[in-house]
Amino acid sequence: MSRALRVVQWATGNVGSHSLREVIRHPDLELVGVLTYNPAKDGTDAGELCGIEPVGVAATTDRSAIIALGADCVLYMPSAVELDDVVALLAAGTNVITTRGELTKGDPRLGADGWERLRVACEQGSSSLYTTGSSPGFISDALPFALISLQRRVDAVAINEYANMSRRDSPEMLFDLMGFGKPLETFADGDASWMVHEFGVPLAALAAAADRAVDEWTSTAKVAAATEDLSIAAGTIKAGTVAAFRNSLIGLSEGTEVVSFTANWFCTTDLEPAWDLLATGWRVHVKGDAPMDVDIEFPIPLEDFAAVMPGLTGNRPVNAIAYVVAAPSGIVTTSDLPPIVPAGPVEARR
């Protein structure tokens, strides 16, 4: 690269802190700003926020100051999307890479007006918006496309995710947001239609790439209970309360299943009813004229997951920075970019 790309980290939660550290360490990136929502972090050095030596860049709660930096790229990773902020960044000429699924091209949650505002902002600032991560992200819009490139006929693609949450020390997320430890009847309606918002767009693109366009979505939700009191990193799950979730989204084409995503999130394998659960990772099944099963596991001890797993979501946005900065302006998808690798675009290495 002729110069280091100027980067801002927007929000420093679990994943944001990881990506912040990797931006600082990247030889071709220059950290120029950090946006925090936490007043207690205002003025704190970015290095301290991600567990390394000070780097001379202080976090701020002042969004206007961050937007005014005119950075090449912002890694936008808040707990909720505030469209005005994204529009302002793009209009100011700053590319935005985000892990927020709502900002995936075509996601219905923003509505037509929201997407028009983003389109206009990209045009005004000659900037790009790209959404990525691990799930959705790599496992829904990168790996499956590589697998179906080996097929001439694709009958179905099924993605299964397994996540053992027992060592995740996040009580608010597990108990308040996800619902572990709650009575089974809390989730008795079996509705997982929310998954259409998270995975519908990438799965629809996958089906279309296989020439099997989705014309109907169905979803299922199941829960299973702990068979005995369970002590996990985040607290205690009582016997008879929710200790596992299995949520599925299925895309049909003319009544036949063509794509699906099933999330298995659990804190124990001792469940009632008993479920077949695999180690944390992904299992992708491709039915076609060259059928295949692909298993991805993580060869680390369960107690190390909390330290390692943020990289699965946070590394890909960092790796994508040079690609998105080089891309034509507009709302970008993974299919618009070359394969994203740590070394960056070939042109930048010449």
Secondary structure as the mmCIF struct_conf table of DSSP 4:
data_model
#
loop_
_struct_conf.conf_type_id
_struct_conf.id
_struct_conf.beg_label_comp_id
_struct_conf.beg_label_asym_id
_struct_conf.beg_label_seq_id
_struct_conf.end_label_comp_id
_struct_conf.end_label_asym_id
_struct_conf.end_label_seq_id
BEND BEND1 ARG A 3 ARG A 3
HELX_LH_PP_P HELX_LH_PP_P1 ALA A 4 ALA A 4
STRN STRN1 LEU A 5 TRP A 10
BEND BEND2 GLY A 13 GLY A 13
HELX_RH_AL_P HELX_RH_AL_P1 ASN A 14 ARG A 25
TURN_TY1_P TURN_TY1_P1 PRO A 27 ASP A 28
STRN STRN2 LEU A 29 LEU A 35
BEND BEND3 TYR A 37 TYR A 37
HELX_RH_3T_P HELX_RH_3T_P1 PRO A 39 LYS A 41
TURN_TY1_P TURN_TY1_P2 ASP A 42 GLY A 43
STRN STRN3 ASP A 45 ASP A 45
HELX_RH_AL_P HELX_RH_AL_P2 ALA A 46 LEU A 49
TURN_TY1_P TURN_TY1_P3 CYS A 50 GLY A 51
BEND BEND4 ILE A 52 ILE A 52
BEND BEND5 GLY A 56 GLY A 56
STRN STRN4 ALA A 58 ALA A 58
STRN STRN5 ALA A 59 THR A 60
BEND BEND6 THR A 61 THR A 61
HELX_RH_AL_P HELX_RH_AL_P3 ARG A 63 ALA A 68
TURN_TY1_P TURN_TY1_P4 LEU A 69 LEU A 69
BEND BEND7 ASP A 72 ASP A 72
STRN STRN6 CYS A 73 TYR A 76
BEND BEND8 SER A 79 ALA A 80
HELX_RH_AL_P HELX_RH_AL_P4 LEU A 83 ALA A 91
TURN_TY1_P TURN_TY1_P5 ALA A 92 GLY A 93
STRN STRN7 ASN A 95 THR A 98
HELX_RH_3T_P HELX_RH_3T_P2 GLY A 101 LEU A 103
BEND BEND9 THR A 104 THR A 104
TURN_TY1_P TURN_TY1_P6 LYS A 105 GLY A 106
HELX_RH_3T_P HELX_RH_3T_P3 PRO A 108 LEU A 110
HELX_RH_AL_P HELX_RH_AL_P5 GLY A 111 GLY A 125
TURN_TY1_P TURN_TY1_P7 SER A 126 SER A 126
STRN STRN8 SER A 128 THR A 131
STRN STRN9 SER A 134 SER A 134
TURN_TY1_P TURN_TY1_P8 SER A 135 PRO A 136
STRN STRN10 GLY A 137 GLY A 137
HELX_RH_PI_P HELX_RH_PI_P1 PHE A 138 ALA A 142
HELX_RH_AL_P HELX_RH_AL_P6 LEU A 143 ILE A 148
TURN_TY1_P TURN_TY1_P9 SER A 149 LEU A 150
BEND BEND10 ARG A 152 ARG A 153
STRN STRN11 VAL A 154 ASN A 164
TURN_TY1_P TURN_TY1_P10 SER A 166 ARG A 167
HELX_RH_AL_P HELX_RH_AL_P7 PRO A 171 PRO A 171
HELX_RH_PI_P HELX_RH_PI_P2 GLU A 172 MET A 178
TURN_TY1_P TURN_TY1_P11 PHE A 180 GLY A 181
BEND BEND11 LYS A 182 LYS A 182
STRN STRN12 PRO A 183 PRO A 183
HELX_RH_3T_P HELX_RH_3T_P4 LEU A 184 PHE A 187
TURN_TY1_P TURN_TY1_P12 ALA A 188 ASP A 189
TURN_TY1_P TURN_TY1_P13 SER A 193 TRP A 194
HELX_RH_AL_P HELX_RH_AL_P8 MET A 195 ALA A 209
TURN_TY1_P TURN_TY1_P14 ALA A 210 ASP A 211
STRN STRN13 GLU A 216 ALA A 226
BEND BEND12 THR A 227 GLU A 228
STRN STRN14 LEU A 230 ILE A 232
TURN_TY1_P TURN_TY1_P15 ALA A 233 ALA A 234
STRN STRN15 GLY A 235 ILE A 237
TURN_TY1_P TURN_TY1_P16 ALA A 239 GLY A 240
STRN STRN16 THR A 241 THR A 241
STRN STRN17 VAL A 242 SER A 253
TURN_TY1_P TURN_TY1_P17 GLU A 254 GLY A 255
STRN STRN18 THR A 256 PHE A 266
BEND BEND13 CYS A 267 CYS A 267
BEND BEND14 THR A 269 THR A 269
STRN STRN19 LEU A 271 GLU A 272
BEND BEND15 PRO A 273 PRO A 273
BEND BEND16 ALA A 279 THR A 280
STRN STRN20 GLY A 281 GLY A 288
BEND BEND17 ASP A 289 ALA A 290
STRN STRN21 MET A 292 GLU A 297
BEND BEND18 ILE A 300 ILE A 300
HELX_RH_3T_P HELX_RH_3T_P5 LEU A 302 ASP A 304
HELX_RH_AL_P HELX_RH_AL_P9 PHE A 305 VAL A 308
TURN_TY1_P TURN_TY1_P18 MET A 309 MET A 309
HELX_RH_AL_P HELX_RH_AL_P10 PRO A 310 ALA A 326
BEND BEND19 ALA A 327 ALA A 327
HELX_LH_PP_P HELX_LH_PP_P2 PRO A 328 PRO A 328
BEND BEND20 SER A 329 SER A 329
STRN STRN22 GLY A 330 VAL A 332
HELX_RH_3T_P HELX_RH_3T_P6 THR A 334 ASP A 336
BEND BEND21 LEU A 337 LEU A 337
HELX_LH_PP_P HELX_LH_PP_P3 PRO A 338 ILE A 340
TURN_TY1_P TURN_TY1_P19 PRO A 342 ALA A 343
HELX_RH_AL_P HELX_RH_AL_P11 VAL A 346 ARG A 349
#
